[in-house]
């Protein structure tokens, strides 16, 4: 198999590295670029509009306000009832751990009561049917919107992790104060508890004050993923799969809480089979030797990807979790589908969601690694499908 053309992916990623928050002028420009490039290759591109109602910043601020309130209340009641204070301080870590599931339940319920924004989100979908009858499906995903924030994505994740750990420490100290005879250390003083609670509150306030702007060029997040997908679309067009349908999904409003991925699931009910569909999301790639796999450990998808990476000499490490980070594979995974994200992590990741997420961060070797791995995966899935039964596959795309 020919090497993945990393230079082409780098060209596309650099061409898309400008601020493109959903609804902005840059967002329109990036959408037009993707559509034009796909149409040059002969793809029919479907633009699927969806309303943008939910605001994850309101959800996050509600969670932080809840944590701040519990920090104050637990300290006030700890003098008379340290056990109750301990139980209260166990609630914020639990809320953070289940926040993504709560967001999932809210978005998937279809019961949003918020007024939609003036502009809709638009997913871009290009379909490549196999040469014969379709026996399986691979959905390749990358989001084309971007956003800037006061805190970079890793900074916000680290602060959230510190907040959770501090709440757990405070809870355990309150618990030790309620069972003095069983604790292996003396109970903490009121001043010590006030200090720890204040540090936790400071972390919470820093997260609360995080604001969103349209200032990030979004080279790593996620012009890199879009560039690789456009190059994959060209490579697959030259040599279409035999039995596997490949769909290229460029999601919108990912930075608004994975709204594009959720919209695709809702608008394509029953199309994605639990047994023969694989979803591979590309996000924050483009750093050579730093590729990570985020998905269900022990799944067939994980086993295939890790084995292929090892066989091709591509450095790939599993990532168990990323606190406070949502990625487009999650809605699909929550619906029981085999879905995962390929992404990179290094000191350069601290520029994500900032004006410094510029195209000079991108490395051709990193884009090539992700592209070769995705291409190898599609080829293997196609070769593993049952023998053809004859007939022509699938419908053609709808014009954009």
C-alpha positions in Angstrom: 0.0 0.0 0.0 1.4 3.4 -1.0 2.4 5.8 1.8 -0.2 8.3 3.0 0.5 11.7 1.4 1.2 13.7 4.5 2.1 16.8 2.5 -1.4 17.0 1.0 -2.9 16.7 4.5 -0.6 19.4 5.8 -1.6 21.7 2.9 -5.3 21.3 3.7 -4.7 21.8 7.5 -2.7 25.0 6.9 -5.4 26.3 4.5 -8.0 25.8 7.2 -6.0 27.3 10.1 -8.0 30.4 10.8 -10.6 31.2 13.5 -13.9 29.5 12.5 -16.3 29.5 15.4 -19.7 28.2 14.4 -21.7 31.1 12.7 -18.6 33.3 12.0 -17.3 34.4 8.7 -14.3 32.0 9.1 -16.8 29.2 9.7 -18.5 29.9 6.3 -15.1 30.1 4.6 -14.0 26.7 6.0 -17.3 25.1 5.0 -17.0 26.4 1.5 -13.4 25.1 1.3 -14.3 21.6 2.4 -17.2 21.4 0.0 -15.2 22.6 -2.9 -12.3 20.2 -2.3 -14.7 17.2 -2.0 -16.6 18.2 -5.2 -13.3 18.4 -7.0 -12.8 14.8 -6.2 -16.3 13.9 -7.6 -18.1 13.5 -4.2 -21.7 14.6 -3.8 -21.7 16.6 -0.5 -24.8 16.7 1.8 -25.1 19.6 4.1 -27.3 18.6 7.1 -28.5 21.6 9.1 -29.5 21.4 12.8 -30.5 23.9 15.4 -28.0 25.0 18.0 -29.8 25.3 21.4 -27.7 23.9 24.1 -24.8 25.9 25.6 -22.2 23.8 27.4 -20.7 26.9 29.1 -24.0 27.3 31.1 -23.9 23.6 32.0 -20.2 23.9 33.2 -20.9 27.0 35.2 -23.8 25.4 36.9 -21.5 22.5 37.9 -18.9 24.8 39.2 -21.4 26.9 41.1 -22.7 23.7 42.7 -19.2 22.8 43.8 -18.5 26.3 45.3 -21.7 26.1 47.2 -20.9 22.7 48.6 -17.4 23.9 49.7 -18.9 26.7 51.7 -21.8 24.6 53.2 -19.5 21.7 54.1 -17.1 23.9 56.0 -20.0 25.6 57.9 -21.5 22.2 59.0 -18.2 20.4 59.6 -17.8 21.7 63.2 -21.0 20.1 64.4 -21.3 17.3 61.8 -18.1 16.3 60.1 -19.7 13.2 58.6 -22.3 15.3 56.8 -19.6 17.6 55.6 -17.7 14.6 54.2 -20.7 13.3 52.4 -21.3 16.7 50.9 -17.8 16.9 49.6 -18.0 13.6 47.9 -20.8 15.1 45.6 -18.6 17.4 43.4 -16.2 14.5 42.3 -19.3 12.4 41.6 -20.9 15.2 39.6 -17.8 15.8 37.5 -17.4 12.1 36.8 -21.0 11.8 35.6 -21.1 15.3 33.9 -20.6 13.9 30.4 -23.3 11.3 31.0 -25.7 14.0 32.2 -24.9 16.1 29.1 -25.5 13.1 27.0 -28.9 12.5 28.6 -29.9 16.1 28.2 -28.9 16.4 24.5 -30.2 13.0 23.5 -33.6 13.5 25.2 -34.8 15.9 22.5 -36.4 18.0 25.2 -34.3 21.2 25.0 -36.3 24.3 25.9 -33.7 26.9 25.0 -34.2 29.3 22.1 -32.2 28.2 19.1 -29.5 30.6 17.9 -30.0 32.7 14.8 -27.7 30.4 12.7 -27.9 26.6 12.4 -25.1 24.2 12.6 -24.2 22.3 9.4 -22.7 18.9 9.2 -21.0 18.0 5.9 -21.3 14.4 4.7 -19.7 12.7 1.7 -20.4 9.0 1.0 -18.1 6.5 -0.9 -20.1 3.4 -1.7 -18.1 0.2 -2.3 -17.5 -1.4 -5.7 -19.9 -4.2 -4.8 -22.6 -4.8 -2.3 -21.9 -3.2 1.0 -21.1 -5.6 3.9 -19.7 -3.1 6.4 -19.3 0.6 7.2 -16.5 2.9 8.4 -17.4 6.4 9.5 -14.5 8.8 9.5 -15.1 12.0 11.6 -13.5 15.3 12.2 -15.0 18.7 13.3 -14.3 21.8 11.3 -15.3 24.5 13.8 -12.9 26.0 16.3 -13.0 28.2 19.4 -10.6 30.2 21.6 -10.9 30.3 25.4 -9.3 32.1 28.3 -7.8 28.8 29.4 -6.3 26.3 27.0 -7.9 22.9 26.9 -5.1 21.1 28.9 -5.1 23.9 31.5 -8.8 23.6 32.0 -8.4 19.8 32.3 -5.6 20.1 34.9 -7.6 22.6 36.9 -10.6 20.3 36.9 -8.4 17.4 37.9 -6.9 19.4 40.8 -10.4 20.5 41.9 -11.6 16.9 42.0 -8.6 15.7 44.0 -8.9 18.6 46.5 -12.6 17.8 47.0 -11.7 14.2 47.7 -8.9 15.1 50.1 -11.3 17.5 52.0 -13.9 14.8 52.1 -11.5 12.3 53.5 -10.2 14.7 56.1 -13.8 15.5 57.2 -14.4 11.7 57.4 -11.3 11.3 59.6 -12.6 14.0 61.9 -15.9 12.2 62.3 -14.1 8.9 63.3 -11.1 10.1 65.3 -10.3 6.7 66.8 -10.1 5.0 63.4 -8.1 7.6 61.6 -4.4 6.9 61.1 -3.6 10.6 61.6 -4.8 13.4 63.9 -7.9 15.3 62.7 -7.2 18.5 60.8 -7.7 21.9 62.4 -10.3 24.3 61.2 -7.6 26.6 59.7 -6.2 23.7 57.7 -9.6 22.8 56.4 -10.4 26.4 55.5 -7.1 26.6 53.6 -7.8 23.5 51.6 -11.3 24.6 50.9 -10.1 28.0 49.7 -7.6 26.4 47.3 -10.3 24.2 45.9 -12.6 27.2 45.5 -9.8 29.1 43.7 -9.5 26.3 41.2 -13.3 26.3 40.7 -13.3 30.1 40.2 -10.6 29.9 37.6 -12.6 27.4 35.7 -15.8 29.4 36.1 -14.2 32.6 34.6 -13.1 30.7 31.5 -14.7 32.5 28.5 -15.1 31.7 24.9 -13.9 33.7 21.9 -13.4 33.4 18.1 -9.6 33.9 18.3 -8.1 30.4 17.8 -6.9 29.4 14.3 -7.5 25.8 15.4 -4.6 24.2 13.6 -4.3 21.3 15.9 -8.0 21.4 16.9 -9.1 20.4 14.4 -7.8 21.6 11.0 -5.4 18.7 11.4 -8.2 16.1 11.4 -10.1 17.8 8.6 -6.9 17.9 6.5 -6.3 14.1 7.0 -10.0 13.4 6.2 -9.8 15.3 2.9 -6.6 13.5 1.9 -8.2 10.2 2.8 -11.2 11.1 0.7 -8.8 11.5 -2.3 -6.9 8.3 -1.6 -10.1 6.3 -1.2 -11.5 7.8 -4.4 -8.6 6.5 -6.4 -8.9 3.0 -5.0 -12.5 2.5 -3.6 -13.1 -0.3 -1.1 -14.7 -3.5 -2.4 -17.2 -4.3 0.3 -17.1 -1.5 2.8 -19.0 1.8 2.6 -16.9 4.7 3.8 -18.6 7.9 5.0 -16.7 11.2 5.6 -18.4 13.2 8.3 -17.2 16.8 9.0 -19.1 17.7 12.1 -20.1 21.2 13.1 -20.6 22.7 16.6 -18.3 20.1 18.2 -17.0 22.9 20.4 -20.6 23.6 21.5 -20.9 20.2 23.1 -20.7 17.6 20.3 -23.9 18.9 18.8 -23.0 17.9 15.3 -22.3 14.3 16.2 -25.6 14.1 18.1 -27.4 15.6 15.1 -26.0 13.0 12.7 -27.1 10.2 15.0 -30.6 11.6 15.2 -30.9 12.2 11.4 -29.6 8.8 10.4 -31.6 6.4 12.6 -31.0 2.7 12.0 -28.2 3.3 9.4 -25.4 2.4 11.8 -25.3 -1.3 12.6 -23.9 -2.3 16.0 -22.2 -5.3 14.5 -20.4 -4.0 11.4 -20.0 -0.3 11.8 -16.8 1.4 13.0 -16.4 5.1 13.9 -13.0 6.7 13.9 -12.7 10.3 15.0 -9.5 12.3 14.3 -8.9 15.2 16.6 -5.8 17.2 17.6 -3.5 15.1 15.5 -0.4 16.3 13.6 2.4 15.8 16.2 4.8 13.1 15.2 5.3 10.2 17.6 2.6 11.4 19.9 -0.5 9.5 18.7 -2.9 8.3 21.3 -6.0 6.0 21.2 -9.1 7.0 23.2 -11.9 4.4 23.2 -13.2 1.3 25.0 -10.3 -0.7 26.0 -10.5 -4.4 25.0 -13.0 -3.8 22.1 -12.5 -5.2 18.6 -11.8 -1.7 17.3 -9.1 -1.1 19.9 -7.4 -4.4 19.2 -7.4 -3.8 15.4 -6.1 -0.3 15.7 -3.3 -1.1 18.2 -2.3 -4.2 16.2 -2.2 -2.2 12.9 -0.1 0.5 14.5 2.4 -2.0 15.8 2.6 -3.7 12.4 3.3 -0.5 10.6 5.7 0.9 13.2 3.5 3.8 14.2 3.9 4.8 17.8 0.4 4.5 19.4 -0.5 4.4 23.1 -3.8 3.9 24.7 -5.3 6.7 26.8 -7.7 5.6 29.6 -9.5 9.0 30.0 -9.2 12.7 29.6 -10.9 14.7 32.4 -13.3 17.4 31.2 -12.7 16.7 27.5 -15.5 15.7 25.1 -14.8 14.2 21.7 -17.0 13.3 18.8 -16.7 9.6 19.2 -18.6 9.7 22.5 -22.2 10.1 21.2 -21.6 7.0 19.0 -20.0 5.0 21.8 -22.8 5.9 24.2 -25.2 4.4 21.6 -23.3 1.1 21.8 -21.3 1.6 18.6 -17.6 0.8 18.2 -16.2 4.3 18.2 -12.8 5.8 19.2 -10.7 8.9 18.7 -7.1 9.2 17.5 -5.4 12.3 19.0 -2.0 13.6 20.0 -0.8 15.0 23.3 2.4 17.0 24.0 3.5 20.4 25.3 2.1 21.9 22.1 -1.4 20.8 23.2 -1.3 23.6 25.7 -1.9 26.0 22.8 -5.3 24.3 21.9 -8.2 26.8 22.3 -5.7 29.7 22.2 -4.5 32.1 19.5 -1.3 30.2 19.5 -2.9 27.1 17.9 -1.3 28.1 14.6 -0.3 26.1 11.5 3.4 26.2 12.5 2.6 23.6 15.2 1.6 21.0 12.6 4.1 18.3 11.7 3.8 16.4 8.4 5.0 13.2 10.1 2.2 13.3 12.6 -0.5 13.8 10.0 1.1 10.9 8.0 1.0 8.6 11.0 -2.7 9.2 11.6 -3.6 9.0 7.9 -1.7 5.8 7.3 -3.3 4.2 10.3 -6.8 5.2 9.3 -6.1 4.0 5.7 -4.7 0.7 6.9 -7.8 0.2 9.1 -10.2 0.8 6.3 -8.3 -1.7 4.0 -8.3 -4.4 6.7 -12.0 -4.0 7.5 -12.7 -4.2 3.7 -10.6 -7.3 3.3 -12.3 -9.0 6.3 -15.8 -8.6 4.9 -17.7 -11.7 3.6 -17.5 -12.5 -0.1 -19.6 -10.4 -2.4 -23.2 -11.5 -3.1 -23.4 -9.4 -6.2 -25.4 -6.3 -6.9 -24.6 -2.6 -6.7 -24.2 -0.9 -3.4 -25.9 2.0 -1.8 -27.4 5.3 -2.7 -25.5 8.2 -4.1 -25.0 11.4 -2.0 -27.4 14.2 -2.2 -26.1 17.5 -3.8 -25.0 20.2 -1.4 
